[in-house]
């Protein structure tokens, strides 16, 4: 993770100087999705059977005119250093740096069933009031929650699900036994 953080910070510094942060974030997200959809390409770029020059040429063929030169250079450097598999972590770290720079708070919300548009809007408004930041919500449905919400942001977890409450109750009962 440390290497991915170094790549992300260096890339962010370059992009910030030229106002490219959002563009590069979008390109990294698209590349991450493409690499995820085609894992054989990642394996090929990670292969010791290809030379650095061959890997660079493959990236040129795929990215020329489709990704900013900073993104291309970063991926080539990662290939040269045998670290192209860090692309998902690079994307994740870069996005976090982007959100931090833009004053955006990414929040993951898990519920037992999909929230209605009104519930989503109310939750977003409340979180923006509390955090004093623009909130970017992502939603996941996990029926095992049974009800309620689990909210994750800035390495914090608020578990107000029925499952979480039952687990807490079970721990209390277990600890009360002598």
C-alpha positions as CSV (number, residue, x, y, z in Angstrom):
1,X,0.0,0.0,0.0
2,X,2.9,2.3,0.7
3,X,4.1,2.2,-2.9
4,X,0.6,2.9,-4.2
5,X,0.4,5.9,-1.9
6,X,3.7,7.2,-3.2
7,X,2.5,6.9,-6.8
8,X,-0.9,8.5,-6.0
9,X,0.7,11.4,-4.1
10,X,3.2,12.1,-6.9
11,X,0.5,11.9,-9.6
12,X,-1.8,14.2,-7.5
13,X,1.0,16.8,-7.1
14,X,1.6,16.9,-10.9
15,X,-2.1,17.1,-11.7
16,X,-2.8,19.8,-9.1
17,X,-0.2,22.0,-10.7
18,X,-2.0,21.8,-14.0
19,X,-5.7,21.5,-12.9
20,X,-5.9,17.9,-14.1
21,X,-7.0,16.2,-10.9
22,X,-10.6,15.4,-11.9
23,X,-9.6,14.3,-15.4
24,X,-6.9,11.9,-14.1
25,X,-9.3,10.6,-11.4
26,X,-11.9,9.8,-14.1
27,X,-9.2,8.1,-16.3
28,X,-7.9,6.0,-13.4
29,X,-11.4,4.9,-12.6
30,X,-12.0,3.9,-16.2
31,X,-8.7,2.1,-16.4
32,X,-9.3,0.3,-13.1
33,X,-12.7,-0.9,-14.4
34,X,-11.1,-2.0,-17.7
35,X,-8.3,-3.9,-16.0
36,X,-10.8,-5.5,-13.7
37,X,-12.9,-6.6,-16.6
38,X,-9.9,-8.0,-18.4
39,X,-7.6,-9.6,-15.7
40,X,-5.5,-11.3,-18.4
41,X,-4.2,-7.9,-19.5
42,X,-3.0,-7.3,-15.9
43,X,-1.4,-10.7,-15.8
44,X,0.4,-10.1,-19.1
45,X,1.7,-6.7,-17.9
46,X,2.9,-8.4,-14.7
47,X,4.6,-11.3,-16.6
48,X,8.3,-11.8,-16.4
49,X,8.2,-13.2,-19.9
50,X,7.8,-9.7,-21.5
51,X,10.5,-7.1,-21.5
52,X,10.0,-3.7,-20.1
53,X,10.0,-2.3,-23.7
54,X,7.3,-4.8,-24.7
55,X,5.1,-3.8,-21.8
56,X,5.6,-0.1,-22.5
57,X,4.6,-0.7,-26.1
58,X,1.5,-2.5,-25.1
59,X,0.5,0.4,-22.8
60,X,1.3,2.9,-25.6
61,X,-1.0,0.9,-28.0
62,X,-3.8,0.8,-25.5
63,X,-3.6,4.3,-23.9
64,X,-2.2,6.6,-26.6
65,X,-4.8,9.3,-27.1
66,X,-7.1,7.8,-24.4
67,X,-5.3,8.7,-21.2
68,X,-3.3,11.8,-20.2
69,X,0.5,11.4,-20.5
70,X,0.8,11.6,-16.7
71,X,-1.4,8.5,-16.4
72,X,0.5,6.7,-19.1
73,X,3.9,7.6,-17.5
74,X,2.8,6.4,-14.1
75,X,1.6,3.1,-15.5
76,X,4.8,2.6,-17.4
77,X,6.8,3.3,-14.3
78,X,4.7,0.8,-12.3
79,X,5.3,-1.8,-15.0
80,X,9.0,-1.0,-15.0
81,X,9.1,-1.5,-11.3
82,X,7.0,-4.7,-11.4
83,X,4.2,-3.0,-9.5
84,X,1.4,-2.7,-12.1
85,X,-0.8,-4.9,-9.8
86,X,-1.0,-1.9,-7.5
87,X,-3.3,-0.1,-10.0
88,X,-6.5,-0.7,-8.0
89,X,-4.8,0.6,-4.8
90,X,-3.3,3.6,-6.8
91,X,-6.8,4.4,-8.0
92,X,-8.3,4.1,-4.5
93,X,-5.5,6.3,-2.9
94,X,-5.7,8.9,-5.7
95,X,-9.5,9.1,-5.4
96,X,-9.2,9.6,-1.6
97,X,-6.6,12.4,-2.2
98,X,-8.9,14.0,-4.8
99,X,-11.8,13.9,-2.4
100,X,-9.8,15.4,0.4
101,X,-8.5,18.2,-1.9
102,X,-12.0,18.9,-3.1
103,X,-13.6,18.8,0.4
104,X,-15.7,15.7,-0.4
105,X,-16.5,13.1,2.2
106,X,-16.9,9.6,0.7
107,X,-19.4,7.6,2.8
108,X,-20.4,4.0,2.4
109,X,-23.9,3.1,3.5
110,X,-25.1,-0.5,4.0
111,X,-28.7,-1.4,4.6
112,X,-30.9,-4.5,4.6
113,X,-32.9,-3.2,1.7
114,X,-32.5,-0.3,-0.8
115,X,-33.1,3.1,0.5
116,X,-35.8,5.3,-1.2
117,X,-34.7,8.4,-2.9
118,X,-36.1,10.5,-0.1
119,X,-34.2,8.5,2.5
120,X,-31.0,8.9,0.5
121,X,-31.5,12.6,0.2
122,X,-32.3,13.0,4.0
123,X,-29.3,10.9,4.9
124,X,-27.0,13.0,2.6
125,X,-28.4,16.3,4.0
126,X,-27.9,15.1,7.6
127,X,-24.3,13.9,6.9
128,X,-23.4,17.2,5.2
129,X,-24.8,19.1,8.1
130,X,-22.7,17.1,10.6
131,X,-19.5,17.0,8.5
132,X,-19.7,20.4,7.0
133,X,-18.5,18.8,3.7
134,X,-20.0,17.7,0.5
135,X,-20.9,14.0,0.9
136,X,-20.5,11.4,-1.8
137,X,-22.7,8.4,-0.8
138,X,-22.2,4.9,-2.1
139,X,-24.9,2.3,-1.2
140,X,-24.7,-1.5,-0.6
141,X,-27.6,-3.8,0.2
142,X,-26.8,-6.6,2.7
143,X,-29.9,-8.5,3.9
144,X,-27.9,-9.9,6.8
145,X,-28.2,-6.4,8.4
146,X,-31.8,-7.3,9.0
147,X,-32.7,-3.6,9.3
148,X,-31.1,-0.2,10.1
149,X,-27.9,1.3,8.6
150,X,-24.2,0.9,8.7
151,X,-22.3,4.0,7.8
152,X,-18.6,4.1,7.1
153,X,-16.4,7.2,6.6
154,X,-12.9,8.4,7.5
155,X,-12.0,5.1,9.1
156,X,-15.2,5.4,11.3
157,X,-17.9,2.8,11.5
158,X,-21.4,3.5,12.8
159,X,-23.3,0.3,13.0
160,X,-26.9,0.9,13.8
161,X,-28.2,-2.3,12.1
162,X,-30.4,-4.8,13.8
163,X,-27.6,-7.4,13.4
164,X,-25.1,-5.1,15.1
165,X,-27.4,-4.5,18.0
166,X,-28.1,-8.2,18.4
167,X,-24.3,-8.9,18.3
168,X,-23.8,-6.2,20.9
169,X,-26.5,-7.7,23.1
170,X,-25.0,-11.2,22.8
171,X,-21.6,-9.8,23.9
172,X,-23.2,-8.1,26.9
173,X,-24.9,-11.3,27.9
174,X,-21.7,-13.3,27.4
175,X,-19.6,-10.8,29.5
176,X,-22.3,-10.8,32.2
177,X,-21.9,-14.6,32.8
178,X,-19.7,-15.4,35.7
